[in-house]
Amino acid sequence: MKALKAIFVSVFVLLFSLSSASAESRSGKVTTSQGTVEVKIGETKWAPAEIGMVLKEGDMIRTQTNSSTTVEIENAGLVEIKPNSELELMELTTDKNDNSRRTIIDLSLGEVLIKAKKLNNKKSKFEVKTPTSVVGVRGTAFSVKVNAVTE
């Protein structure tokens, strides 16, 4: 019985590693910046954003009052981040097996204007998550706004 359990666990680990190995990371690049725009790369502290700065999956961006920035996501489109906003580039991947792309942005506060490129296949996704919803598109321009909760 222990041998069967060990085989099952080994097969599960192998399948999981093969599926995650097929995902290739993509990036975004800061193309415009006005006012106070900050980024948090990985576990670092917030630092000023710079035009040309490369952002990866898991990086965060925030804008202050009268500030905005635009991030061009590789093979996905443009994300215009409006004043008083905060978001995370939650997932930026391409599946090497079928070339599907997953772009998921977690908007915790503020507003973004997305100019998404048409998705290349049915498995591809471009989503914006908020504290209360998930918005997905197949290629269009749209805006998402999250207001601060006041008590």
C-alpha positions in Angstrom: 0.0 0.0 0.0 2.9 2.4 0.9 4.5 1.7 -2.5 1.3 2.5 -4.3 0.9 5.7 -2.4 4.5 6.6 -3.2 4.0 5.9 -6.9 0.8 8.1 -6.9 2.6 11.0 -5.3 5.5 10.7 -7.7 3.2 10.7 -10.7 1.3 13.7 -9.4 4.6 15.7 -8.8 5.9 14.8 -12.2 2.6 15.9 -13.9 2.6 19.1 -12.0 6.2 19.9 -12.8 5.6 19.2 -16.5 2.5 21.4 -16.6 4.3 24.3 -14.8 7.4 23.8 -17.0 5.4 24.6 -20.1 4.7 28.1 -18.9 7.1 30.8 -20.0 7.1 34.2 -18.2 6.4 37.5 -20.0 7.0 41.0 -18.9 5.7 44.5 -19.0 7.5 47.8 -19.5 6.8 51.3 -18.1 6.2 53.5 -21.2 5.0 56.7 -19.6 5.1 58.1 -16.1 3.7 61.4 -14.7 3.8 62.5 -11.1 4.5 60.1 -8.3 4.5 56.5 -9.6 6.1 53.7 -7.5 6.8 50.1 -8.1 7.4 47.2 -5.8 9.5 44.5 -7.4 9.3 41.2 -5.6 9.8 41.7 -1.9 11.7 45.0 -2.2 10.4 48.3 -0.9 8.4 50.7 -3.0 10.7 52.7 -5.3 10.1 55.4 -8.0 9.1 54.0 -11.4 11.3 54.8 -14.4 10.4 54.9 -18.1 11.8 51.7 -19.6 11.6 49.8 -16.4 10.8 46.1 -16.9 8.1 44.6 -14.7 7.5 40.9 -14.1 4.8 38.7 -12.7 4.2 39.6 -9.0 5.4 43.2 -9.3 3.2 45.9 -8.0 2.5 49.5 -9.2 0.9 52.4 -7.4 0.1 56.0 -8.4 -0.5 59.0 -6.2 -2.9 61.9 -6.6 -2.4 63.7 -10.0 -0.1 60.8 -11.2 -0.5 58.2 -13.9 1.6 55.7 -15.8 1.2 53.3 -18.8 2.6 49.8 -18.8 2.9 47.9 -22.1 2.4 44.2 -21.4 4.3 41.9 -23.8 1.9 40.5 -26.4 -1.2 41.6 -24.5 -1.7 45.4 -24.8 -1.5 48.6 -22.8 -2.5 49.3 -19.2 -3.1 52.9 -18.3 -3.0 53.3 -14.6 -5.0 56.3 -13.4 -4.3 58.5 -10.2 -4.7 56.9 -6.7 -4.4 53.3 -8.0 -2.7 50.2 -6.9 -2.4 46.9 -8.8 -0.3 43.7 -9.1 0.8 42.0 -12.3 -0.6 38.7 -11.0 0.1 36.5 -14.0 2.0 37.1 -17.2 2.6 33.7 -18.9 2.7 32.0 -22.3 2.1 28.3 -22.5 4.8 26.9 -24.8 2.7 23.9 -25.8 -0.2 25.8 -27.4 1.1 29.5 -27.3 -1.9 30.6 -25.2 -1.2 33.7 -23.1 -2.5 34.4 -19.6 -2.6 38.0 -18.4 -4.1 38.6 -15.0 -4.0 42.0 -13.2 -5.2 42.4 -9.6 -6.6 45.9 -9.2 -7.0 46.6 -5.5 -7.7 50.3 -5.7 -8.2 53.0 -8.3 -8.8 52.8 -12.1 -7.2 51.3 -15.1 -7.9 51.7 -18.8 -7.0 48.5 -20.7 -6.3 48.5 -24.5 -6.1 44.7 -25.0 -4.8 43.1 -28.1 -7.0 40.4 -29.7 -6.2 37.1 -28.0 -4.4 34.5 -30.1 -6.5 31.5 -29.2 -9.4 30.2 -27.1 -7.2 29.2 -24.1 -5.7 32.7 -23.8 -7.0 35.0 -21.1 -6.8 38.7 -20.2 -8.5 39.4 -16.9 -8.7 42.2 -14.3 -9.5 41.0 -10.8 -11.0 43.4 -8.2 -12.0 42.8 -4.6 -15.5 42.1 -5.8 -15.3 40.8 -9.4 -13.3 39.4 -12.3 -13.5 41.1 -15.8 -12.3 39.2 -18.8 -11.9 40.3 -22.4 -10.9 38.8 -25.7 -9.5 42.0 -27.3 -10.9 45.5 -26.8 -10.6 48.7 -24.8 -12.3 48.9 -21.4 -11.9 50.5 -18.0 -12.2 49.1 -14.5 -12.6 51.2 -11.4 -12.3 50.2 -7.7 -13.4 52.7 -5.1 -12.0 52.8 -1.6 -14.2 51.4 1.1 -15.3 54.2 3.6 -17.0 53.5 6.9 
